Amino acid sequence: MRAKHHANAKARRWVVEADHAWTNRFRDLLIRWAKKPANYLALTHFAFGIMAWRQCLSR
């Protein structure tokens, strides 16, 4: 089935696409400098924490 398109509806991005776009702003995650998986995971958690903090401040 195809989704119905409304004339006045805005195009919406998938939540995952938006998350990937936000994580690409962090250069350490975009270019994986961390060699150890634990360090990369810590950077990922830190980046998502910063993004959540920014969302809280903007509302």
HTML snippet that shows the backbone in 3Dmol.js (N, CA, C, O; Angstrom):
<script src="https://3Dmol.org/build/3Dmol-min.js"></script>
<div id="view" style="width:600px;height:400px;position:relative"></div>
<script>
const pdb = `
ATOM      1  N   MET A   1       0.835  -1.185   0.000  1.00  0.00           N
ATOM      2  CA  MET A   1       0.000   0.000   0.000  1.00  0.00           C
ATOM      3  C   MET A   1       0.878   1.245   0.000  1.00  0.00           C
ATOM      4  O   MET A   1       1.944   1.272   0.615  1.00  0.00           O
ATOM      5  N   ARG A   2       0.433   2.227  -0.667  1.00  0.00           N
ATOM      6  CA  ARG A   2       1.153   3.496  -0.691  1.00  0.00           C
ATOM      7  C   ARG A   2       0.512   4.455   0.288  1.00  0.00           C
ATOM      8  O   ARG A   2      -0.701   4.438   0.498  1.00  0.00           O
ATOM      9  N   ALA A   3       1.330   5.279   0.874  1.00  0.00           N
ATOM     10  CA  ALA A   3       0.821   6.266   1.823  1.00  0.00           C
ATOM     11  C   ALA A   3       0.122   7.388   1.069  1.00  0.00           C
ATOM     12  O   ALA A   3       0.510   7.744  -0.044  1.00  0.00           O
ATOM     13  N   LYS A   4      -0.904   7.931   1.687  1.00  0.00           N
ATOM     14  CA  LYS A   4      -1.614   9.055   1.075  1.00  0.00           C
ATOM     15  C   LYS A   4      -0.821  10.331   1.292  1.00  0.00           C
ATOM     16  O   LYS A   4      -0.296  10.568   2.380  1.00  0.00           O
ATOM     17  N   HIS A   5      -0.736  11.137   0.271  1.00  0.00           N
ATOM     18  CA  HIS A   5      -0.020  12.405   0.362  1.00  0.00           C
ATOM     19  C   HIS A   5      -1.031  13.545   0.399  1.00  0.00           C
ATOM     20  O   HIS A   5      -1.954  13.615  -0.411  1.00  0.00           O
ATOM     21  N   HIS A   6      -0.827  14.429   1.360  1.00  0.00           N
ATOM     22  CA  HIS A   6      -1.687  15.594   1.472  1.00  0.00           C
ATOM     23  C   HIS A   6      -0.962  16.789   0.877  1.00  0.00           C
ATOM     24  O   HIS A   6       0.262  16.888   0.967  1.00  0.00           O
ATOM     25  N   ALA A   7      -1.704  17.683   0.278  1.00  0.00           N
ATOM     26  CA  ALA A   7      -1.107  18.824  -0.409  1.00  0.00           C
ATOM     27  C   ALA A   7      -0.386  19.764   0.555  1.00  0.00           C
ATOM     28  O   ALA A   7       0.648  20.326   0.194  1.00  0.00           O
ATOM     29  N   ASN A   8      -0.896  19.948   1.760  1.00  0.00           N
ATOM     30  CA  ASN A   8      -0.312  20.898   2.708  1.00  0.00           C
ATOM     31  C   ASN A   8       0.625  20.247   3.713  1.00  0.00           C
ATOM     32  O   ASN A   8       1.166  20.933   4.581  1.00  0.00           O
ATOM     33  N   ALA A   9       0.824  18.962   3.617  1.00  0.00           N
ATOM     34  CA  ALA A   9       1.652  18.249   4.602  1.00  0.00           C
ATOM     35  C   ALA A   9       3.137  18.469   4.312  1.00  0.00           C
ATOM     36  O   ALA A   9       3.568  18.471   3.159  1.00  0.00           O
ATOM     37  N   LYS A  10       3.905  18.653   5.384  1.00  0.00           N
ATOM     38  CA  LYS A  10       5.344  18.788   5.242  1.00  0.00           C
ATOM     39  C   LYS A  10       5.980  17.413   5.112  1.00  0.00           C
ATOM     40  O   LYS A  10       5.467  16.424   5.635  1.00  0.00           O
ATOM     41  N   ALA A  11       7.097  17.366   4.413  1.00  0.00           N
ATOM     42  CA  ALA A  11       7.850  16.117   4.332  1.00  0.00           C
ATOM     43  C   ALA A  11       8.515  15.866   5.675  1.00  0.00           C
ATOM     44  O   ALA A  11       9.116  16.771   6.254  1.00  0.00           O
ATOM     45  N   ARG A  12       8.408  14.636   6.173  1.00  0.00           N
ATOM     46  CA  ARG A  12       8.993  14.307   7.471  1.00  0.00           C
ATOM     47  C   ARG A  12      10.120  13.304   7.267  1.00  0.00           C
ATOM     48  O   ARG A  12      10.023  12.386   6.452  1.00  0.00           O
ATOM     49  N   ARG A  13      11.189  13.502   8.027  1.00  0.00           N
ATOM     50  CA  ARG A  13      12.289  12.560   7.976  1.00  0.00           C
ATOM     51  C   ARG A  13      12.063  11.464   8.996  1.00  0.00           C
ATOM     52  O   ARG A  13      11.412  11.675  10.020  1.00  0.00           O
ATOM     53  N   TRP A  14      12.593  10.316   8.716  1.00  0.00           N
ATOM     54  CA  TRP A  14      12.546   9.223   9.672  1.00  0.00           C
ATOM     55  C   TRP A  14      13.367   9.614  10.881  1.00  0.00           C
ATOM     56  O   TRP A  14      14.332  10.369  10.762  1.00  0.00           O
ATOM     57  N   VAL A  15      12.996   9.113  12.033  1.00  0.00           N
ATOM     58  CA  VAL A  15      13.689   9.426  13.279  1.00  0.00           C
ATOM     59  C   VAL A  15      15.146   8.987  13.192  1.00  0.00           C
ATOM     60  O   VAL A  15      16.035   9.689  13.674  1.00  0.00           O
ATOM     61  N   VAL A  16      15.392   7.853  12.591  1.00  0.00           N
ATOM     62  CA  VAL A  16      16.753   7.340  12.476  1.00  0.00           C
ATOM     63  C   VAL A  16      17.603   8.262  11.606  1.00  0.00           C
ATOM     64  O   VAL A  16      18.768   8.504  11.921  1.00  0.00           O
ATOM     65  N   GLU A  17      17.039   8.776  10.523  1.00  0.00           N
ATOM     66  CA  GLU A  17      17.781   9.687   9.652  1.00  0.00           C
ATOM     67  C   GLU A  17      18.162  10.954  10.399  1.00  0.00           C
ATOM     68  O   GLU A  17      19.272  11.463  10.242  1.00  0.00           O
ATOM     69  N   ALA A  18      17.257  11.458  11.199  1.00  0.00           N
ATOM     70  CA  ALA A  18      17.547  12.659  11.978  1.00  0.00           C
ATOM     71  C   ALA A  18      18.650  12.385  12.992  1.00  0.00           C
ATOM     72  O   ALA A  18      19.534  13.221  13.182  1.00  0.00           O
ATOM     73  N   ASP A  19      18.613  11.227  13.646  1.00  0.00           N
ATOM     74  CA  ASP A  19      19.662  10.872  14.604  1.00  0.00           C
ATOM     75  C   ASP A  19      21.020  10.760  13.931  1.00  0.00           C
ATOM     76  O   ASP A  19      22.025  11.220  14.473  1.00  0.00           O
ATOM     77  N   HIS A  20      21.052  10.154  12.759  1.00  0.00           N
ATOM     78  CA  HIS A  20      22.324  10.046  12.034  1.00  0.00           C
ATOM     79  C   HIS A  20      22.848  11.419  11.633  1.00  0.00           C
ATOM     80  O   HIS A  20      24.053  11.663  11.689  1.00  0.00           O
ATOM     81  N   ALA A  21      21.969  12.298  11.236  1.00  0.00           N
ATOM     82  CA  ALA A  21      22.394  13.650  10.875  1.00  0.00           C
ATOM     83  C   ALA A  21      22.957  14.381  12.085  1.00  0.00           C
ATOM     84  O   ALA A  21      23.941  15.111  11.968  1.00  0.00           O
ATOM     85  N   TRP A  22      22.336  14.189  13.252  1.00  0.00           N
ATOM     86  CA  TRP A  22      22.827  14.852  14.466  1.00  0.00           C
ATOM     87  C   TRP A  22      24.166  14.275  14.895  1.00  0.00           C
ATOM     88  O   TRP A  22      25.042  15.015  15.342  1.00  0.00           O
ATOM     89  N   THR A  23      24.339  12.959  14.766  1.00  0.00           N
ATOM     90  CA  THR A  23      25.614  12.362  15.182  1.00  0.00           C
ATOM     91  C   THR A  23      26.734  12.726  14.222  1.00  0.00           C
ATOM     92  O   THR A  23      27.900  12.720  14.617  1.00  0.00           O
ATOM     93  N   ASN A  24      26.416  13.043  12.974  1.00  0.00           N
ATOM     94  CA  ASN A  24      27.453  13.438  12.025  1.00  0.00           C
ATOM     95  C   ASN A  24      28.068  14.788  12.368  1.00  0.00           C
ATOM     96  O   ASN A  24      29.121  15.140  11.836  1.00  0.00           O
ATOM     97  N   ARG A  25      27.426  15.545  13.247  1.00  0.00           N
ATOM     98  CA  ARG A  25      27.996  16.821  13.676  1.00  0.00           C
ATOM     99  C   ARG A  25      29.182  16.627  14.616  1.00  0.00           C
ATOM    100  O   ARG A  25      29.980  17.543  14.816  1.00  0.00           O
ATOM    101  N   PHE A  26      29.293  15.432  15.191  1.00  0.00           N
ATOM    102  CA  PHE A  26      30.409  15.116  16.070  1.00  0.00           C
ATOM    103  C   PHE A  26      31.487  14.430  15.234  1.00  0.00           C
ATOM    104  O   PHE A  26      31.319  13.288  14.805  1.00  0.00           O
ATOM    105  N   ARG A  27      32.584  15.130  15.010  1.00  0.00           N
ATOM    106  CA  ARG A  27      33.620  14.639  14.110  1.00  0.00           C
ATOM    107  C   ARG A  27      34.246  13.340  14.601  1.00  0.00           C
ATOM    108  O   ARG A  27      34.621  12.486  13.798  1.00  0.00           O
ATOM    109  N   ASP A  28      34.361  13.189  15.915  1.00  0.00           N
ATOM    110  CA  ASP A  28      34.951  11.964  16.458  1.00  0.00           C
ATOM    111  C   ASP A  28      34.098  10.741  16.134  1.00  0.00           C
ATOM    112  O   ASP A  28      34.626   9.633  16.051  1.00  0.00           O
ATOM    113  N   LEU A  29      32.802  10.919  15.952  1.00  0.00           N
ATOM    114  CA  LEU A  29      31.943   9.804  15.583  1.00  0.00           C
ATOM    115  C   LEU A  29      31.869   9.640  14.076  1.00  0.00           C
ATOM    116  O   LEU A  29      31.754   8.522  13.575  1.00  0.00           O
ATOM    117  N   LEU A  30      31.934  10.746  13.353  1.00  0.00           N
ATOM    118  CA  LEU A  30      31.874  10.685  11.892  1.00  0.00           C
ATOM    119  C   LEU A  30      33.103   9.975  11.340  1.00  0.00           C
ATOM    120  O   LEU A  30      32.992   9.091  10.490  1.00  0.00           O
ATOM    121  N   ILE A  31      34.272  10.368  11.828  1.00  0.00           N
ATOM    122  CA  ILE A  31      35.525   9.702  11.489  1.00  0.00           C
ATOM    123  C   ILE A  31      35.941   8.953  12.741  1.00  0.00           C
ATOM    124  O   ILE A  31      36.291   9.574  13.745  1.00  0.00           O
ATOM    125  N   ARG A  32      35.909   7.665  12.701  1.00  0.00           N
ATOM    126  CA  ARG A  32      36.130   6.876  13.912  1.00  0.00           C
ATOM    127  C   ARG A  32      37.612   6.886  14.294  1.00  0.00           C
ATOM    128  O   ARG A  32      38.414   6.114  13.769  1.00  0.00           O
ATOM    129  N   TRP A  33      37.950   7.790  15.229  1.00  0.00           N
ATOM    130  CA  TRP A  33      39.325   7.895  15.702  1.00  0.00           C
ATOM    131  C   TRP A  33      39.608   6.896  16.811  1.00  0.00           C
ATOM    132  O   TRP A  33      40.745   6.453  16.970  1.00  0.00           O
ATOM    133  N   ALA A  34      38.592   6.536  17.575  1.00  0.00           N
ATOM    134  CA  ALA A  34      38.777   5.630  18.714  1.00  0.00           C
ATOM    135  C   ALA A  34      39.031   4.211  18.202  1.00  0.00           C
ATOM    136  O   ALA A  34      38.242   3.677  17.423  1.00  0.00           O
ATOM    137  N   LYS A  35      40.104   3.621  18.628  1.00  0.00           N
ATOM    138  CA  LYS A  35      40.450   2.272  18.186  1.00  0.00           C
ATOM    139  C   LYS A  35      39.744   1.206  19.020  1.00  0.00           C
ATOM    140  O   LYS A  35      39.387   0.145  18.506  1.00  0.00           O
ATOM    141  N   LYS A  36      39.543   1.488  20.300  1.00  0.00           N
ATOM    142  CA  LYS A  36      38.907   0.508  21.184  1.00  0.00           C
ATOM    143  C   LYS A  36      37.392   0.676  21.126  1.00  0.00           C
ATOM    144  O   LYS A  36      36.886   1.797  21.154  1.00  0.00           O
ATOM    145  N   PRO A  37      36.674  -0.438  21.045  1.00  0.00           N
ATOM    146  CA  PRO A  37      35.196  -0.355  21.010  1.00  0.00           C
ATOM    147  C   PRO A  37      34.604   0.327  22.246  1.00  0.00           C
ATOM    148  O   PRO A  37      33.590   1.018  22.143  1.00  0.00           O
ATOM    149  N   ALA A  38      35.220   0.142  23.395  1.00  0.00           N
ATOM    150  CA  ALA A  38      34.696   0.766  24.622  1.00  0.00           C
ATOM    151  C   ALA A  38      34.798   2.287  24.544  1.00  0.00           C
ATOM    152  O   ALA A  38      33.895   2.993  24.993  1.00  0.00           O
ATOM    153  N   ASN A  39      35.880   2.790  23.984  1.00  0.00           N
ATOM    154  CA  ASN A  39      36.032   4.247  23.834  1.00  0.00           C
ATOM    155  C   ASN A  39      35.024   4.810  22.834  1.00  0.00           C
ATOM    156  O   ASN A  39      34.472   5.889  23.048  1.00  0.00           O
ATOM    157  N   TYR A  40      34.785   4.086  21.749  1.00  0.00           N
ATOM    158  CA  TYR A  40      33.813   4.537  20.756  1.00  0.00           C
ATOM    159  C   TYR A  40      32.405   4.545  21.356  1.00  0.00           C
ATOM    160  O   TYR A  40      31.624   5.465  21.114  1.00  0.00           O
ATOM    161  N   LEU A  41      32.093   3.519  22.134  1.00  0.00           N
ATOM    162  CA  LEU A  41      30.789   3.462  22.794  1.00  0.00           C
ATOM    163  C   LEU A  41      30.631   4.612  23.779  1.00  0.00           C
ATOM    164  O   LEU A  41      29.556   5.203  23.875  1.00  0.00           O
ATOM    165  N   ALA A  42      31.692   4.934  24.509  1.00  0.00           N
ATOM    166  CA  ALA A  42      31.645   6.062  25.444  1.00  0.00           C
ATOM    167  C   ALA A  42      31.424   7.375  24.696  1.00  0.00           C
ATOM    168  O   ALA A  42      30.655   8.221  25.154  1.00  0.00           O
ATOM    169  N   LEU A  43      32.089   7.559  23.548  1.00  0.00           N
ATOM    170  CA  LEU A  43      31.879   8.769  22.740  1.00  0.00           C
ATOM    171  C   LEU A  43      30.443   8.845  22.233  1.00  0.00           C
ATOM    172  O   LEU A  43      29.846   9.921  22.195  1.00  0.00           O
ATOM    173  N   THR A  44      29.900   7.708  21.848  1.00  0.00           N
ATOM    174  CA  THR A  44      28.511   7.679  21.375  1.00  0.00           C
ATOM    175  C   THR A  44      27.551   8.086  22.485  1.00  0.00           C
ATOM    176  O   THR A  44      26.639   8.882  22.263  1.00  0.00           O
ATOM    177  N   HIS A  45      27.754   7.543  23.670  1.00  0.00           N
ATOM    178  CA  HIS A  45      26.890   7.907  24.805  1.00  0.00           C
ATOM    179  C   HIS A  45      27.046   9.387  25.142  1.00  0.00           C
ATOM    180  O   HIS A  45      26.062  10.068  25.430  1.00  0.00           O
ATOM    181  N   PHE A  46      28.254   9.872  25.108  1.00  0.00           N
ATOM    182  CA  PHE A  46      28.504  11.281  25.401  1.00  0.00           C
ATOM    183  C   PHE A  46      27.814  12.184  24.380  1.00  0.00           C
ATOM    184  O   PHE A  46      27.209  13.190  24.751  1.00  0.00           O
ATOM    185  N   ALA A  47      27.902  11.828  23.097  1.00  0.00           N
ATOM    186  CA  ALA A  47      27.274  12.631  22.045  1.00  0.00           C
ATOM    187  C   ALA A  47      25.757  12.657  22.198  1.00  0.00           C
ATOM    188  O   ALA A  47      25.136  13.712  22.066  1.00  0.00           O
ATOM    189  N   PHE A  48      25.160  11.497  22.476  1.00  0.00           N
ATOM    190  CA  PHE A  48      23.709  11.473  22.651  1.00  0.00           C
ATOM    191  C   PHE A  48      23.289  12.198  23.916  1.00  0.00           C
ATOM    192  O   PHE A  48      22.199  12.769  23.967  1.00  0.00           O
ATOM    193  N   GLY A  49      24.134  12.186  24.934  1.00  0.00           N
ATOM    194  CA  GLY A  49      23.848  12.973  26.140  1.00  0.00           C
ATOM    195  C   GLY A  49      23.853  14.460  25.843  1.00  0.00           C
ATOM    196  O   GLY A  49      22.992  15.197  26.326  1.00  0.00           O
ATOM    197  N   ILE A  50      24.813  14.903  25.054  1.00  0.00           N
ATOM    198  CA  ILE A  50      24.871  16.317  24.659  1.00  0.00           C
ATOM    199  C   ILE A  50      23.642  16.688  23.829  1.00  0.00           C
ATOM    200  O   ILE A  50      23.051  17.749  24.029  1.00  0.00           O
ATOM    201  N   MET A  51      23.263  15.816  22.904  1.00  0.00           N
ATOM    202  CA  MET A  51      22.086  16.100  22.074  1.00  0.00           C
ATOM    203  C   MET A  51      20.818  16.177  22.922  1.00  0.00           C
ATOM    204  O   MET A  51      19.972  17.041  22.690  1.00  0.00           O
ATOM    205  N   ALA A  52      20.680  15.292  23.892  1.00  0.00           N
ATOM    206  CA  ALA A  52      19.508  15.334  24.776  1.00  0.00           C
ATOM    207  C   ALA A  52      19.514  16.608  25.612  1.00  0.00           C
ATOM    208  O   ALA A  52      18.466  17.223  25.815  1.00  0.00           O
ATOM    209  N   TRP A  53      20.679  17.005  26.094  1.00  0.00           N
ATOM    210  CA  TRP A  53      20.807  18.228  26.874  1.00  0.00           C
ATOM    211  C   TRP A  53      20.403  19.448  26.038  1.00  0.00           C
ATOM    212  O   TRP A  53      19.698  20.333  26.523  1.00  0.00           O
ATOM    213  N   ARG A  54      20.849  19.485  24.796  1.00  0.00           N
ATOM    214  CA  ARG A  54      20.495  20.605  23.907  1.00  0.00           C
ATOM    215  C   ARG A  54      18.991  20.646  23.644  1.00  0.00           C
ATOM    216  O   ARG A  54      18.398  21.722  23.568  1.00  0.00           O
ATOM    217  N   GLN A  55      18.377  19.466  23.505  1.00  0.00           N
ATOM    218  CA  GLN A  55      16.934  19.417  23.289  1.00  0.00           C
ATOM    219  C   GLN A  55      16.194  19.960  24.511  1.00  0.00           C
ATOM    220  O   GLN A  55      15.197  20.668  24.368  1.00  0.00           O
ATOM    221  N   CYS A  56      16.668  19.636  25.690  1.00  0.00           N
ATOM    222  CA  CYS A  56      16.031  20.125  26.921  1.00  0.00           C
ATOM    223  C   CYS A  56      16.169  21.640  27.051  1.00  0.00           C
ATOM    224  O   CYS A  56      15.243  22.315  27.502  1.00  0.00           O
ATOM    225  N   LEU A  57      17.316  22.167  26.657  1.00  0.00           N
ATOM    226  CA  LEU A  57      17.543  23.609  26.753  1.00  0.00           C
ATOM    227  C   LEU A  57      16.723  24.398  25.734  1.00  0.00           C
ATOM    228  O   LEU A  57      16.329  25.535  25.996  1.00  0.00           O
ATOM    229  N   SER A  58      16.467  23.794  24.569  1.00  0.00           N
ATOM    230  CA  SER A  58      15.760  24.524  23.526  1.00  0.00           C
ATOM    231  C   SER A  58      14.248  24.559  23.761  1.00  0.00           C
ATOM    232  O   SER A  58      13.546  25.347  23.128  1.00  0.00           O
ATOM    233  N   ARG A  59      13.750  23.729  24.648  1.00  0.00           N
ATOM    234  CA  ARG A  59      12.292  23.709  24.888  1.00  0.00           C
ATOM    235  C   ARG A  59      11.888  24.531  26.039  1.00  0.00           C
ATOM    236  O   ARG A  59      10.701  24.608  26.357  1.00  0.00           O
TER     237      ARG A  59
END
`;
const viewer = $3Dmol.createViewer("view");
viewer.addModel(pdb, "pdb");
viewer.setStyle({}, {cartoon: {color: "spectrum"}});
viewer.zoomTo();
viewer.render();
</script>
